[in-house]
Amino acid sequence: MSWVAKTLTFLAEVKAEWKKVTVPSWKEVRGTTVVVMVASFLLSIYLWFADIIILRLYELVLGIFG
C-alpha cells in the first residue's frame, strides 16, 4: 500500500470519526468551567492548610531534636 493510499485511508477515517464528535453547548462549557474553578479553589485551600500543619510539625520536631 503506497503512502498516498494510506494517507487517503487515514483522512477518510478521520472524517468518519469527526462526524461522531459532539460539541458542548455554551451552558455546558460555563458549567464545567465553574466546577473546575471551585474545585481548584477548594484544593488550594486544602493544600494551604496541609502546608501549615506540616510546617508546624516540622518546627516542632526541630524544636525537640534540634
CHARMM-style PDB file with segment names, atoms N, HN, CA, C and O in Angstrom:
ATOM      1  N   MET     1       0.856  -1.172   0.000  1.00  0.00      PROA
ATOM      2  CA  MET     1       0.000   0.000   0.000  1.00  0.00      PROA
ATOM      3  C   MET     1       0.902   1.234   0.000  1.00  0.00      PROA
ATOM      4  O   MET     1       1.791   1.360   0.842  1.00  0.00      PROA
ATOM      5  N   SER     2       0.675   2.116  -0.919  1.00  0.00      PROA
ATOM      6  HN  SER     2      -0.048   2.014  -1.603  1.00  0.00      PROA
ATOM      7  CA  SER     2       1.525   3.304  -1.033  1.00  0.00      PROA
ATOM      8  C   SER     2       1.158   4.332   0.031  1.00  0.00      PROA
ATOM      9  O   SER     2       0.109   4.239   0.668  1.00  0.00      PROA
ATOM     10  N   TRP     3       2.025   5.299   0.210  1.00  0.00      PROA
ATOM     11  HN  TRP     3       2.878   5.375  -0.308  1.00  0.00      PROA
ATOM     12  CA  TRP     3       1.777   6.311   1.227  1.00  0.00      PROA
ATOM     13  C   TRP     3       0.574   7.182   0.856  1.00  0.00      PROA
ATOM     14  O   TRP     3      -0.098   7.721   1.736  1.00  0.00      PROA
ATOM     15  N   VAL     4       0.309   7.318  -0.415  1.00  0.00      PROA
ATOM     16  HN  VAL     4       0.854   6.880  -1.130  1.00  0.00      PROA
ATOM     17  CA  VAL     4      -0.851   8.104  -0.850  1.00  0.00      PROA
ATOM     18  C   VAL     4      -2.141   7.376  -0.445  1.00  0.00      PROA
ATOM     19  O   VAL     4      -3.074   7.996   0.066  1.00  0.00      PROA
ATOM     20  N   ALA     5      -2.183   6.085  -0.672  1.00  0.00      PROA
ATOM     21  HN  ALA     5      -1.425   5.582  -1.087  1.00  0.00      PROA
ATOM     22  CA  ALA     5      -3.372   5.304  -0.309  1.00  0.00      PROA
ATOM     23  C   ALA     5      -3.559   5.300   1.203  1.00  0.00      PROA
ATOM     24  O   ALA     5      -4.681   5.414   1.696  1.00  0.00      PROA
ATOM     25  N   LYS     6      -2.443   5.166   1.947  1.00  0.00      PROA
ATOM     26  HN  LYS     6      -1.531   5.073   1.547  1.00  0.00      PROA
ATOM     27  CA  LYS     6      -2.527   5.189   3.408  1.00  0.00      PROA
ATOM     28  C   LYS     6      -3.042   6.539   3.907  1.00  0.00      PROA
ATOM     29  O   LYS     6      -3.848   6.611   4.835  1.00  0.00      PROA
ATOM     30  N   THR     7      -2.562   7.596   3.275  1.00  0.00      PROA
ATOM     31  HN  THR     7      -1.907   7.538   2.521  1.00  0.00      PROA
ATOM     32  CA  THR     7      -2.988   8.939   3.671  1.00  0.00      PROA
ATOM     33  C   THR     7      -4.475   9.138   3.395  1.00  0.00      PROA
ATOM     34  O   THR     7      -5.196   9.693   4.225  1.00  0.00      PROA
ATOM     35  N   LEU     8      -4.929   8.688   2.241  1.00  0.00      PROA
ATOM     36  HN  LEU     8      -4.344   8.237   1.567  1.00  0.00      PROA
ATOM     37  CA  LEU     8      -6.353   8.833   1.904  1.00  0.00      PROA
ATOM     38  C   LEU     8      -7.229   8.003   2.837  1.00  0.00      PROA
ATOM     39  O   LEU     8      -8.306   8.440   3.241  1.00  0.00      PROA
ATOM     40  N   THR     9      -6.762   6.808   3.176  1.00  0.00      PROA
ATOM     41  HN  THR     9      -5.887   6.453   2.848  1.00  0.00      PROA
ATOM     42  CA  THR     9      -7.496   5.969   4.124  1.00  0.00      PROA
ATOM     43  C   THR     9      -7.572   6.654   5.488  1.00  0.00      PROA
ATOM     44  O   THR     9      -8.626   6.694   6.121  1.00  0.00      PROA
ATOM     45  N   PHE    10      -6.436   7.188   5.923  1.00  0.00      PROA
ATOM     46  HN  PHE    10      -5.580   7.156   5.408  1.00  0.00      PROA
ATOM     47  CA  PHE    10      -6.390   7.896   7.203  1.00  0.00      PROA
ATOM     48  C   PHE    10      -7.356   9.075   7.216  1.00  0.00      PROA
ATOM     49  O   PHE    10      -8.105   9.253   8.176  1.00  0.00      PROA
ATOM     50  N   LEU    11      -7.343   9.871   6.167  1.00  0.00      PROA
ATOM     51  HN  LEU    11      -6.734   9.726   5.387  1.00  0.00      PROA
ATOM     52  CA  LEU    11      -8.227  11.031   6.103  1.00  0.00      PROA
ATOM     53  C   LEU    11      -9.700  10.623   6.067  1.00  0.00      PROA
ATOM     54  O   LEU    11     -10.545  11.304   6.648  1.00  0.00      PROA
ATOM     55  N   ALA    12     -10.006   9.540   5.404  1.00  0.00      PROA
ATOM     56  HN  ALA    12      -9.320   8.987   4.931  1.00  0.00      PROA
ATOM     57  CA  ALA    12     -11.395   9.055   5.378  1.00  0.00      PROA
ATOM     58  C   ALA    12     -11.818   8.615   6.777  1.00  0.00      PROA
ATOM     59  O   ALA    12     -12.949   8.868   7.194  1.00  0.00      PROA
ATOM     60  N   GLU    13     -10.910   7.956   7.504  1.00  0.00      PROA
ATOM     61  HN  GLU    13      -9.991   7.751   7.165  1.00  0.00      PROA
ATOM     62  CA  GLU    13     -11.228   7.542   8.868  1.00  0.00      PROA
ATOM     63  C   GLU    13     -11.381   8.745   9.797  1.00  0.00      PROA
ATOM     64  O   GLU    13     -12.246   8.751  10.673  1.00  0.00      PROA
ATOM     65  N   VAL    14     -10.547   9.755   9.606  1.00  0.00      PROA
ATOM     66  HN  VAL    14      -9.845   9.751   8.895  1.00  0.00      PROA
ATOM     67  CA  VAL    14     -10.662  10.981  10.406  1.00  0.00      PROA
ATOM     68  C   VAL    14     -12.017  11.631  10.159  1.00  0.00      PROA
ATOM     69  O   VAL    14     -12.684  12.061  11.100  1.00  0.00      PROA
ATOM     70  N   LYS    15     -12.416  11.702   8.917  1.00  0.00      PROA
ATOM     71  HN  LYS    15     -11.874  11.353   8.152  1.00  0.00      PROA
ATOM     72  CA  LYS    15     -13.710  12.308   8.576  1.00  0.00      PROA
ATOM     73  C   LYS    15     -14.861  11.528   9.231  1.00  0.00      PROA
ATOM     74  O   LYS    15     -15.809  12.124   9.742  1.00  0.00      PROA
ATOM     75  N   ALA    16     -14.770  10.200   9.210  1.00  0.00      PROA
ATOM     76  HN  ALA    16     -13.999   9.716   8.795  1.00  0.00      PROA
ATOM     77  CA  ALA    16     -15.815   9.374   9.814  1.00  0.00      PROA
ATOM     78  C   ALA    16     -15.877   9.587  11.328  1.00  0.00      PROA
ATOM     79  O   ALA    16     -16.963   9.679  11.899  1.00  0.00      PROA
ATOM     80  N   GLU    17     -14.728   9.664  11.968  1.00  0.00      PROA
ATOM     81  HN  GLU    17     -13.845   9.589  11.504  1.00  0.00      PROA
ATOM     82  CA  GLU    17     -14.690   9.897  13.417  1.00  0.00      PROA
ATOM     83  C   GLU    17     -15.159  11.305  13.758  1.00  0.00      PROA
ATOM     84  O   GLU    17     -15.831  11.504  14.769  1.00  0.00      PROA
ATOM     85  N   TRP    18     -14.815  12.276  12.934  1.00  0.00      PROA
ATOM     86  HN  TRP    18     -14.268  12.115  12.112  1.00  0.00      PROA
ATOM     87  CA  TRP    18     -15.191  13.664  13.196  1.00  0.00      PROA
ATOM     88  C   TRP    18     -16.710  13.829  13.211  1.00  0.00      PROA
ATOM     89  O   TRP    18     -17.235  14.689  13.918  1.00  0.00      PROA
ATOM     90  N   LYS    19     -17.410  13.013  12.438  1.00  0.00      PROA
ATOM     91  HN  LYS    19     -16.984  12.314  11.864  1.00  0.00      PROA
ATOM     92  CA  LYS    19     -18.872  13.080  12.412  1.00  0.00      PROA
ATOM     93  C   LYS    19     -19.481  12.603  13.729  1.00  0.00      PROA
ATOM     94  O   LYS    19     -20.627  12.933  14.035  1.00  0.00      PROA
ATOM     95  N   LYS    20     -18.722  11.825  14.516  1.00  0.00      PROA
ATOM     96  HN  LYS    20     -17.791  11.557  14.267  1.00  0.00      PROA
ATOM     97  CA  LYS    20     -19.201  11.316  15.799  1.00  0.00      PROA
ATOM     98  C   LYS    20     -18.980  12.311  16.941  1.00  0.00      PROA
ATOM     99  O   LYS    20     -19.515  12.136  18.036  1.00  0.00      PROA
ATOM    100  N   VAL    21     -18.202  13.339  16.684  1.00  0.00      PROA
ATOM    101  HN  VAL    21     -17.767  13.481  15.794  1.00  0.00      PROA
ATOM    102  CA  VAL    21     -17.852  14.298  17.730  1.00  0.00      PROA
ATOM    103  C   VAL    21     -19.039  15.208  18.014  1.00  0.00      PROA
ATOM    104  O   VAL    21     -19.704  15.686  17.095  1.00  0.00      PROA
ATOM    105  N   THR    22     -19.296  15.444  19.308  1.00  0.00      PROA
ATOM    106  HN  THR    22     -18.755  15.056  20.054  1.00  0.00      PROA
ATOM    107  CA  THR    22     -20.330  16.394  19.688  1.00  0.00      PROA
ATOM    108  C   THR    22     -19.668  17.583  20.379  1.00  0.00      PROA
ATOM    109  O   THR    22     -18.766  17.413  21.199  1.00  0.00      PROA
ATOM    110  N   VAL    23     -20.110  18.748  20.050  1.00  0.00      PROA
ATOM    111  HN  VAL    23     -20.842  18.886  19.383  1.00  0.00      PROA
ATOM    112  CA  VAL    23     -19.568  19.971  20.627  1.00  0.00      PROA
ATOM    113  C   VAL    23     -20.488  20.395  21.772  1.00  0.00      PROA
ATOM    114  O   VAL    23     -21.702  20.491  21.588  1.00  0.00      PROA
ATOM    115  N   PRO    24     -19.916  20.651  22.959  1.00  0.00      PROA
ATOM    116  CA  PRO    24     -20.771  21.036  24.083  1.00  0.00      PROA
ATOM    117  C   PRO    24     -21.392  22.414  23.866  1.00  0.00      PROA
ATOM    118  O   PRO    24     -20.849  23.261  23.157  1.00  0.00      PROA
ATOM    119  N   SER    25     -22.531  22.605  24.491  1.00  0.00      PROA
ATOM    120  HN  SER    25     -22.972  21.917  25.067  1.00  0.00      PROA
ATOM    121  CA  SER    25     -23.185  23.907  24.399  1.00  0.00      PROA
ATOM    122  C   SER    25     -22.451  24.911  25.290  1.00  0.00      PROA
ATOM    123  O   SER    25     -21.641  24.541  26.140  1.00  0.00      PROA
ATOM    124  N   TRP    26     -22.757  26.187  25.071  1.00  0.00      PROA
ATOM    125  HN  TRP    26     -23.415  26.488  24.380  1.00  0.00      PROA
ATOM    126  CA  TRP    26     -22.132  27.235  25.859  1.00  0.00      PROA
ATOM    127  C   TRP    26     -22.470  27.076  27.347  1.00  0.00      PROA
ATOM    128  O   TRP    26     -21.636  27.341  28.211  1.00  0.00      PROA
ATOM    129  N   LYS    27     -23.697  26.641  27.632  1.00  0.00      PROA
ATOM    130  HN  LYS    27     -24.375  26.425  26.929  1.00  0.00      PROA
ATOM    131  CA  LYS    27     -24.125  26.426  29.017  1.00  0.00      PROA
ATOM    132  C   LYS    27     -23.292  25.323  29.671  1.00  0.00      PROA
ATOM    133  O   LYS    27     -22.881  25.456  30.823  1.00  0.00      PROA
ATOM    134  N   GLU    28     -23.046  24.243  28.943  1.00  0.00      PROA
ATOM    135  HN  GLU    28     -23.381  24.135  28.006  1.00  0.00      PROA
ATOM    136  CA  GLU    28     -22.221  23.154  29.471  1.00  0.00      PROA
ATOM    137  C   GLU    28     -20.779  23.603  29.712  1.00  0.00      PROA
ATOM    138  O   GLU    28     -20.168  23.235  30.716  1.00  0.00      PROA
ATOM    139  N   VAL    29     -20.248  24.388  28.799  1.00  0.00      PROA
ATOM    140  HN  VAL    29     -20.744  24.686  27.984  1.00  0.00      PROA
ATOM    141  CA  VAL    29     -18.882  24.890  28.945  1.00  0.00      PROA
ATOM    142  C   VAL    29     -18.773  25.777  30.179  1.00  0.00      PROA
ATOM    143  O   VAL    29     -17.833  25.642  30.963  1.00  0.00      PROA
ATOM    144  N   ARG    30     -19.728  26.681  30.353  1.00  0.00      PROA
ATOM    145  HN  ARG    30     -20.491  26.791  29.716  1.00  0.00      PROA
ATOM    146  CA  ARG    30     -19.719  27.547  31.534  1.00  0.00      PROA
ATOM    147  C   ARG    30     -19.836  26.730  32.814  1.00  0.00      PROA
ATOM    148  O   ARG    30     -19.131  26.983  33.791  1.00  0.00      PROA
ATOM    149  N   GLY    31     -20.732  25.749  32.801  1.00  0.00      PROA
ATOM    150  HN  GLY    31     -21.305  25.544  32.008  1.00  0.00      PROA
ATOM    151  CA  GLY    31     -20.940  24.930  33.989  1.00  0.00      PROA
ATOM    152  C   GLY    31     -19.697  24.161  34.388  1.00  0.00      PROA
ATOM    153  O   GLY    31     -19.322  24.153  35.560  1.00  0.00      PROA
ATOM    154  N   THR    32     -19.058  23.520  33.436  1.00  0.00      PROA
ATOM    155  HN  THR    32     -19.363  23.527  32.483  1.00  0.00      PROA
ATOM    156  CA  THR    32     -17.848  22.758  33.760  1.00  0.00      PROA
ATOM    157  C   THR    32     -16.699  23.673  34.148  1.00  0.00      PROA
ATOM    158  O   THR    32     -15.861  23.299  34.968  1.00  0.00      PROA
ATOM    159  N   THR    33     -16.649  24.864  33.571  1.00  0.00      PROA
ATOM    160  HN  THR    33     -17.329  25.168  32.905  1.00  0.00      PROA
ATOM    161  CA  THR    33     -15.613  25.828  33.945  1.00  0.00      PROA
ATOM    162  C   THR    33     -15.781  26.245  35.398  1.00  0.00      PROA
ATOM    163  O   THR    33     -14.802  26.334  36.139  1.00  0.00      PROA
ATOM    164  N   VAL    34     -17.006  26.499  35.804  1.00  0.00      PROA
ATOM    165  HN  VAL    34     -17.801  26.427  35.202  1.00  0.00      PROA
ATOM    166  CA  VAL    34     -17.273  26.869  37.198  1.00  0.00      PROA
ATOM    167  C   VAL    34     -16.892  25.727  38.131  1.00  0.00      PROA
ATOM    168  O   VAL    34     -16.305  25.962  39.187  1.00  0.00      PROA
ATOM    169  N   VAL    35     -17.215  24.503  37.757  1.00  0.00      PROA
ATOM    170  HN  VAL    35     -17.692  24.312  36.899  1.00  0.00      PROA
ATOM    171  CA  VAL    35     -16.867  23.351  38.588  1.00  0.00      PROA
ATOM    172  C   VAL    35     -15.346  23.254  38.744  1.00  0.00      PROA
ATOM    173  O   VAL    35     -14.852  23.024  39.848  1.00  0.00      PROA
ATOM    174  N   VAL    36     -14.619  23.425  37.669  1.00  0.00      PROA
ATOM    175  HN  VAL    36     -15.021  23.611  36.772  1.00  0.00      PROA
ATOM    176  CA  VAL    36     -13.155  23.355  37.727  1.00  0.00      PROA
ATOM    177  C   VAL    36     -12.594  24.473  38.598  1.00  0.00      PROA
ATOM    178  O   VAL    36     -11.676  24.242  39.384  1.00  0.00      PROA
ATOM    179  N   MET    37     -13.130  25.669  38.468  1.00  0.00      PROA
ATOM    180  HN  MET    37     -13.876  25.857  37.829  1.00  0.00      PROA
ATOM    181  CA  MET    37     -12.637  26.796  39.267  1.00  0.00      PROA
ATOM    182  C   MET    37     -12.905  26.578  40.758  1.00  0.00      PROA
ATOM    183  O   MET    37     -12.029  26.823  41.587  1.00  0.00      PROA
ATOM    184  N   VAL    38     -14.096  26.125  41.095  1.00  0.00      PROA
ATOM    185  HN  VAL    38     -14.807  25.926  40.421  1.00  0.00      PROA
ATOM    186  CA  VAL    38     -14.436  25.881  42.503  1.00  0.00      PROA
ATOM    187  C   VAL    38     -13.571  24.751  43.064  1.00  0.00      PROA
ATOM    188  O   VAL    38     -13.052  24.860  44.175  1.00  0.00      PROA
ATOM    189  N   ALA    39     -13.416  23.668  42.302  1.00  0.00      PROA
ATOM    190  HN  ALA    39     -13.837  23.579  41.400  1.00  0.00      PROA
ATOM    191  CA  ALA    39     -12.585  22.552  42.763  1.00  0.00      PROA
ATOM    192  C   ALA    39     -11.137  22.995  42.952  1.00  0.00      PROA
ATOM    193  O   ALA    39     -10.490  22.588  43.916  1.00  0.00      PROA
ATOM    194  N   SER    40     -10.627  23.814  42.055  1.00  0.00      PROA
ATOM    195  HN  SER    40     -11.153  24.145  41.272  1.00  0.00      PROA
ATOM    196  CA  SER    40      -9.255  24.317  42.181  1.00  0.00      PROA
ATOM    197  C   SER    40      -9.110  25.188  43.416  1.00  0.00      PROA
ATOM    198  O   SER    40      -8.111  25.094  44.129  1.00  0.00      PROA
ATOM    199  N   PHE    41     -10.091  26.030  43.675  1.00  0.00      PROA
ATOM    200  HN  PHE    41     -10.903  26.106  43.096  1.00  0.00      PROA
ATOM    201  CA  PHE    41     -10.050  26.891  44.849  1.00  0.00      PROA
ATOM    202  C   PHE    41     -10.069  26.055  46.130  1.00  0.00      PROA
ATOM    203  O   PHE    41      -9.281  26.299  47.044  1.00  0.00      PROA
ATOM    204  N   LEU    42     -10.957  25.080  46.194  1.00  0.00      PROA
ATOM    205  HN  LEU    42     -11.597  24.882  45.452  1.00  0.00      PROA
ATOM    206  CA  LEU    42     -11.054  24.237  47.382  1.00  0.00      PROA
ATOM    207  C   LEU    42      -9.775  23.418  47.590  1.00  0.00      PROA
ATOM    208  O   LEU    42      -9.320  23.256  48.722  1.00  0.00      PROA
ATOM    209  N   LEU    43      -9.209  22.916  46.526  1.00  0.00      PROA
ATOM    210  HN  LEU    43      -9.578  23.048  45.606  1.00  0.00      PROA
ATOM    211  CA  LEU    43      -7.959  22.169  46.629  1.00  0.00      PROA
ATOM    212  C   LEU    43      -6.823  23.066  47.099  1.00  0.00      PROA
ATOM    213  O   LEU    43      -5.980  22.640  47.888  1.00  0.00      PROA
ATOM    214  N   SER    44      -6.795  24.304  46.619  1.00  0.00      PROA
ATOM    215  HN  SER    44      -7.480  24.650  45.978  1.00  0.00      PROA
ATOM    216  CA  SER    44      -5.742  25.216  47.055  1.00  0.00      PROA
ATOM    217  C   SER    44      -5.872  25.544  48.546  1.00  0.00      PROA
ATOM    218  O   SER    44      -4.864  25.650  49.244  1.00  0.00      PROA
ATOM    219  N   ILE    45      -7.093  25.702  49.032  1.00  0.00      PROA
ATOM    220  HN  ILE    45      -7.912  25.615  48.464  1.00  0.00      PROA
ATOM    221  CA  ILE    45      -7.306  25.935  50.466  1.00  0.00      PROA
ATOM    222  C   ILE    45      -6.854  24.721  51.269  1.00  0.00      PROA
ATOM    223  O   ILE    45      -6.178  24.872  52.287  1.00  0.00      PROA
ATOM    224  N   TYR    46      -7.216  23.526  50.826  1.00  0.00      PROA
ATOM    225  HN  TYR    46      -7.764  23.403  49.998  1.00  0.00      PROA
ATOM    226  CA  TYR    46      -6.801  22.293  51.495  1.00  0.00      PROA
ATOM    227  C   TYR    46      -5.274  22.189  51.547  1.00  0.00      PROA
ATOM    228  O   TYR    46      -4.709  21.890  52.599  1.00  0.00      PROA
ATOM    229  N   LEU    47      -4.612  22.433  50.423  1.00  0.00      PROA
ATOM    230  HN  LEU    47      -5.071  22.676  49.569  1.00  0.00      PROA
ATOM    231  CA  LEU    47      -3.151  22.342  50.386  1.00  0.00      PROA
ATOM    232  C   LEU    47      -2.503  23.417  51.248  1.00  0.00      PROA
ATOM    233  O   LEU    47      -1.443  23.188  51.830  1.00  0.00      PROA
ATOM    234  N   TRP    48      -3.127  24.584  51.337  1.00  0.00      PROA
ATOM    235  HN  TRP    48      -3.988  24.771  50.864  1.00  0.00      PROA
ATOM    236  CA  TRP    48      -2.596  25.654  52.191  1.00  0.00      PROA
ATOM    237  C   TRP    48      -2.621  25.211  53.658  1.00  0.00      PROA
ATOM    238  O   TRP    48      -1.639  25.376  54.380  1.00  0.00      PROA
ATOM    239  N   PHE    49      -3.757  24.647  54.090  1.00  0.00      PROA
ATOM    240  HN  PHE    49      -4.556  24.513  53.503  1.00  0.00      PROA
ATOM    241  CA  PHE    49      -3.847  24.162  55.469  1.00  0.00      PROA
ATOM    242  C   PHE    49      -2.886  22.994  55.711  1.00  0.00      PROA
ATOM    243  O   PHE    49      -2.248  22.924  56.762  1.00  0.00      PROA
ATOM    244  N   ALA    50      -2.782  22.087  54.753  1.00  0.00      PROA
ATOM    245  HN  ALA    50      -3.300  22.144  53.900  1.00  0.00      PROA
ATOM    246  CA  ALA    50      -1.859  20.963  54.900  1.00  0.00      PROA
ATOM    247  C   ALA    50      -0.424  21.469  55.007  1.00  0.00      PROA
ATOM    248  O   ALA    50       0.362  20.933  55.789  1.00  0.00      PROA
ATOM    249  N   ASP    51      -0.078  22.480  54.243  1.00  0.00      PROA
ATOM    250  HN  ASP    51      -0.716  22.915  53.608  1.00  0.00      PROA
ATOM    251  CA  ASP    51       1.258  23.058  54.295  1.00  0.00      PROA
ATOM    252  C   ASP    51       1.532  23.677  55.667  1.00  0.00      PROA
ATOM    253  O   ASP    51       2.620  23.511  56.218  1.00  0.00      PROA
ATOM    254  N   ILE    52       0.557  24.382  56.209  1.00  0.00      PROA
ATOM    255  HN  ILE    52      -0.327  24.516  55.761  1.00  0.00      PROA
ATOM    256  CA  ILE    52       0.725  24.993  57.531  1.00  0.00      PROA
ATOM    257  C   ILE    52       0.924  23.911  58.591  1.00  0.00      PROA
ATOM    258  O   ILE    52       1.800  24.037  59.447  1.00  0.00      PROA
ATOM    259  N   ILE    53       0.122  22.855  58.541  1.00  0.00      PROA
ATOM    260  HN  ILE    53      -0.589  22.753  57.845  1.00  0.00      PROA
ATOM    261  CA  ILE    53       0.233  21.774  59.525  1.00  0.00      PROA
ATOM    262  C   ILE    53       1.592  21.080  59.417  1.00  0.00      PROA
ATOM    263  O   ILE    53       2.240  20.821  60.431  1.00  0.00      PROA
ATOM    264  N   ILE    54       2.017  20.784  58.204  1.00  0.00      PROA
ATOM    265  HN  ILE    54       1.491  20.994  57.381  1.00  0.00      PROA
ATOM    266  CA  ILE    54       3.318  20.128  58.014  1.00  0.00      PROA
ATOM    267  C   ILE    54       4.444  21.034  58.497  1.00  0.00      PROA
ATOM    268  O   ILE    54       5.394  20.558  59.119  1.00  0.00      PROA
ATOM    269  N   LEU    55       4.354  22.318  58.222  1.00  0.00      PROA
ATOM    270  HN  LEU    55       3.583  22.704  57.716  1.00  0.00      PROA
ATOM    271  CA  LEU    55       5.377  23.262  58.683  1.00  0.00      PROA
ATOM    272  C   LEU    55       5.436  23.300  60.209  1.00  0.00      PROA
ATOM    273  O   LEU    55       6.522  23.296  60.788  1.00  0.00      PROA
ATOM    274  N   ARG    56       4.279  23.336  60.859  1.00  0.00      PROA
ATOM    275  HN  ARG    56       3.396  23.340  60.389  1.00  0.00      PROA
ATOM    276  CA  ARG    56       4.252  23.362  62.328  1.00  0.00      PROA
ATOM    277  C   ARG    56       4.838  22.069  62.905  1.00  0.00      PROA
ATOM    278  O   ARG    56       5.588  22.114  63.880  1.00  0.00      PROA
ATOM    279  N   LEU    57       4.505  20.927  62.318  1.00  0.00      PROA
ATOM    280  HN  LEU    57       3.895  20.890  61.526  1.00  0.00      PROA
ATOM    281  CA  LEU    57       5.067  19.659  62.778  1.00  0.00      PROA
ATOM    282  C   LEU    57       6.583  19.625  62.575  1.00  0.00      PROA
ATOM    283  O   LEU    57       7.317  19.139  63.436  1.00  0.00      PROA
ATOM    284  N   TYR    58       7.039  20.131  61.462  1.00  0.00      PROA
ATOM    285  HN  TYR    58       6.443  20.526  60.763  1.00  0.00      PROA
ATOM    286  CA  TYR    58       8.469  20.188  61.175  1.00  0.00      PROA
ATOM    287  C   TYR    58       9.177  21.064  62.209  1.00  0.00      PROA
ATOM    288  O   TYR    58      10.228  20.693  62.731  1.00  0.00      PROA
ATOM    289  N   GLU    59       8.595  22.227  62.498  1.00  0.00      PROA
ATOM    290  HN  GLU    59       7.741  22.528  62.074  1.00  0.00      PROA
ATOM    291  CA  GLU    59       9.190  23.117  63.508  1.00  0.00      PROA
ATOM    292  C   GLU    59       9.178  22.459  64.881  1.00  0.00      PROA
ATOM    293  O   GLU    59      10.127  22.622  65.648  1.00  0.00      PROA
ATOM    294  N   LEU    60       8.127  21.724  65.202  1.00  0.00      PROA
ATOM    295  HN  LEU    60       7.356  21.592  64.579  1.00  0.00      PROA
ATOM    296  CA  LEU    60       8.034  21.022  66.478  1.00  0.00      PROA
ATOM    297  C   LEU    60       9.131  19.958  66.606  1.00  0.00      PROA
ATOM    298  O   LEU    60       9.791  19.860  67.641  1.00  0.00      PROA
ATOM    299  N   VAL    61       9.316  19.181  65.569  1.00  0.00      PROA
ATOM    300  HN  VAL    61       8.780  19.260  64.728  1.00  0.00      PROA
ATOM    301  CA  VAL    61      10.343  18.146  65.577  1.00  0.00      PROA
ATOM    302  C   VAL    61      11.729  18.779  65.691  1.00  0.00      PROA
ATOM    303  O   VAL    61      12.570  18.287  66.445  1.00  0.00      PROA
ATOM    304  N   LEU    62      11.975  19.849  64.965  1.00  0.00      PROA
ATOM    305  HN  LEU    62      11.292  20.249  64.353  1.00  0.00      PROA
ATOM    306  CA  LEU    62      13.265  20.524  65.054  1.00  0.00      PROA
ATOM    307  C   LEU    62      13.479  21.141  66.441  1.00  0.00      PROA
ATOM    308  O   LEU    62      14.601  21.187  66.947  1.00  0.00      PROA
ATOM    309  N   GLY    63      12.398  21.607  67.036  1.00  0.00      PROA
ATOM    310  HN  GLY    63      11.487  21.570  66.625  1.00  0.00      PROA
ATOM    311  CA  GLY    63      12.499  22.170  68.382  1.00  0.00      PROA
ATOM    312  C   GLY    63      12.833  21.123  69.420  1.00  0.00      PROA
ATOM    313  O   GLY    63      13.563  21.395  70.373  1.00  0.00      PROA
ATOM    314  N   ILE    64      12.303  19.927  69.239  1.00  0.00      PROA
ATOM    315  HN  ILE    64      11.710  19.706  68.465  1.00  0.00      PROA
ATOM    316  CA  ILE    64      12.549  18.850  70.196  1.00  0.00      PROA
ATOM    317  C   ILE    64      13.933  18.231  69.977  1.00  0.00      PROA
ATOM    318  O   ILE    64      14.678  18.029  70.936  1.00  0.00      PROA
ATOM    319  N   PHE    65      14.273  17.935  68.745  1.00  0.00      PROA
ATOM    320  HN  PHE    65      13.668  18.099  67.966  1.00  0.00      PROA
ATOM    321  CA  PHE    65      15.514  17.209  68.466  1.00  0.00      PROA
ATOM    322  C   PHE    65      16.636  18.104  67.966  1.00  0.00      PROA
ATOM    323  O   PHE    65      17.781  17.661  67.871  1.00  0.00      PROA
ATOM    324  N   GLY    66      16.334  19.340  67.648  1.00  0.00      PROA
ATOM    325  HN  GLY    66      15.404  19.700  67.725  1.00  0.00      PROA
ATOM    326  CA  GLY    66      17.353  20.214  67.054  1.00  0.00      PROA
ATOM    327  C   GLY    66      18.056  20.984  68.080  1.00  0.00      PROA
ATOM    328  OT1 GLY    66      18.946  21.771  67.759  1.00  0.00      PROA
TER     329      GLY     66
END
